[in-house]
Amino acid sequence: MQIDADIWLRLNGIAVTSFLPITVCIVTHRRPDLLKQLLCALSRCQLPSGFQEVIVVENGGCEESIQVVHDADPSLHAVRLCCPSPIKSAALNLALTRIPEGLVVFIDDDASPKKNWLIAYTQAAARNPEKRYFGGPFTVQYDVPPKDWLLRFLPLSAIGSETCQRVNPVIAKQFLGFNWAAYVSDLKQIGGFSTYFGPGTPRGGGDESFAQMQLRSIDVHGEFVENAVVSHYVPVENCSPEWLLRRTMGAGMTSGIAYEQRCRETGTRIKPYRSILRRVRQWSRFSDLLSLLTFRQPGRYWLKYWLIWSQGFLQGIREGVSHRPLESADGRSRGLDADHQDGGEGIDLGVPAGDIRRF
């Protein structure tokens, strides 16, 4: 359903200063069924008058999404790009090269937006026409819900905003890659997304977190958009104890690199072991120690989790010191203009020339 955003905003007492182009960006990788569901959900959304198009970037494989995008609702003006690199950040940067201006709203193929999702971001942007990026809450849809004791260890993406507020309020309002938005001009000012982070790299994540860190470094700050709600699908294999331990090393590395970056920016340094202990205190409970003494869960799992995370954290600090992965020679984020390779592994991290198909 098409709606005139200017009229909608004025009726809700929000001043409209100018026409704002809005583009939706999706990165997908060999999941045509989930992509089809997402495009159907987007076609049911209220589309603001500034809506431009939906850009679908397929990375690491260039065939599966062709028919899905071809069959998308015409109102979405769907465009398909192909990024041969398996790194999500490279695919995001490829999308940015196509968007000249306005607000870009990011969502993944395993998420589904509520009907007023884009209108909520339009409202937020009308209130904050500059120096802001935005993010919203989300619910989760499980195949099989995880065990209660495991919830506290799972990443925010696997438990949802409301549950996270209950079990771990420290991270409850982080903006994740499948539900956030930023002005294109600000993203290009920081050099786009660092191809050192994100799915497809040894770190496994952190692409949106480090982009948001770079935005804050240029005085662009986050705005929580309460009504910009999506539902995130979490398959059973992505919320199991085994999956989490496999993911924990990369999560620790990402945190270690962020720690080193903050130390450089502030000129202060906390000893790494103190930083680890502080995080353990924040995220742990006395019951963990009691159950560890009796060799029960979650105590045994708690010990494995923190040993693996700490190992990754220290490795991340070493990487941050030796490679400075967040910066290029001129101090900008290594992203849109990246032409380097990752740690000698032979993976091209530059933004490849992709083919464009409009339907």
JOHUVEN-V597969 format. One record per residue. N is the residue number from 1. OMEGA is omega in whole degrees, -180 to 180 (* if undefined). Layout:
BEGIN
n->{N N}
omega->{OMEGA OMEGA}
END
This chain:
BEGIN
n->{1 2 3 4 5 6 7 8 9 10 11 12 13 14 15 16 17 18 19 20 21 22 23 24 25 26 27 28 29 30 31 32 33 34 35 36 37 38 39 40 41 42 43 44 45 46 47 48 49 50 51 52 53 54 55 56 57 58 59 60 61 62 63 64 65 66 67 68 69 70 71 72 73 74 75 76 77 78 79 80 81 82 83 84 85 86 87 88 89 90 91 92 93 94 95 96 97 98 99 100 101 102 103 104 105 106 107 108 109 110 111 112 113 114 115 116 117 118 119 120 121 122 123 124 125 126 127 128 129 130 131 132 133 134 135 136 137 138 139 140 141 142 143 144 145 146 147 148 149 150 151 152 153 154 155 156 157 158 159 160 161 162 163 164 165 166 167 168 169 170 171 172 173 174 175 176 177 178 179 180 181 182 183 184 185 186 187 188 189 190 191 192 193 194 195 196 197 198 199 200 201 202 203 204 205 206 207 208 209 210 211 212 213 214 215 216 217 218 219 220 221 222 223 224 225 226 227 228 229 230 231 232 233 234 235 236 237 238 239 240 241 242 243 244 245 246 247 248 249 250 251 252 253 254 255 256 257 258 259 260 261 262 263 264 265 266 267 268 269 270 271 272 273 274 275 276 277 278 279 280 281 282 283 284 285 286 287 288 289 290 291 292 293 294 295 296 297 298 299 300 301 302 303 304 305 306 307 308 309 310 311 312 313 314 315 316 317 318 319 320 321 322 323 324 325 326 327 328 329 330 331 332 333 334 335 336 337 338 339 340 341 342 343 344 345 346 347 348 349 350 351 352 353 354 355 356 357 358 359}
omega->{-180 179 178 -175 -180 179 -178 -178 179 177 180 173 -179 -179 178 -175 -178 177 -177 175 -180 -180 176 -179 179 170 -177 179 173 175 -174 -179 178 178 179 178 180 -179 176 179 178 180 178 179 170 -177 180 -177 179 -178 -178 -174 170 177 176 178 176 -178 180 -179 -165 -177 -166 -173 -173 -176 -179 179 178 -177 -178 179 -178 -179 -178 -178 -171 177 179 173 178 179 -178 -180 177 -174 -176 -178 177 178 177 179 176 177 -179 180 -179 -173 -175 -174 174 -177 174 -178 -174 175 -180 -176 177 178 180 -175 172 -171 -176 -174 -178 177 179 177 176 177 -178 180 178 177 -175 -174 179 176 179 160 -167 175 -177 -179 179 172 178 177 -176 161 176 -179 177 177 -176 -176 -177 -173 -174 -179 -176 177 -180 -177 -176 -178 178 -174 -176 178 180 178 -180 -172 -178 -176 -179 -175 -170 -177 171 179 -177 -171 -179 177 174 -175 179 176 -177 -178 179 179 179 178 179 178 180 -176 178 -180 173 -175 173 175 -177 176 176 178 174 -178 175 -177 -179 -179 -178 172 179 175 179 177 179 180 176 174 172 -170 -174 177 -180 -177 -170 -175 179 -170 171 173 -176 180 -179 178 -174 -178 -180 174 179 178 -179 179 -177 179 176 -177 -169 179 179 178 177 178 180 179 179 178 178 178 -180 179 179 179 179 -176 -176 -178 178 -178 172 179 -174 -177 177 177 177 -179 179 179 178 179 -179 -169 -173 180 178 -180 177 -180 179 -180 177 -179 180 176 177 172 7 -174 -180 180 179 -179 178 -177 -174 175 180 -179 -179 177 177 180 -180 177 178 177 179 178 -180 -180 -172 -173 -174 -171 -178 -172 169 -177 -178 176 180 176 -180 -176 -175 -178 -177 174 -176 175 -172 169 178 -177 175 178 179 -177 177 178 -177 174 -177 176 -175 174 177 -180 *}
END
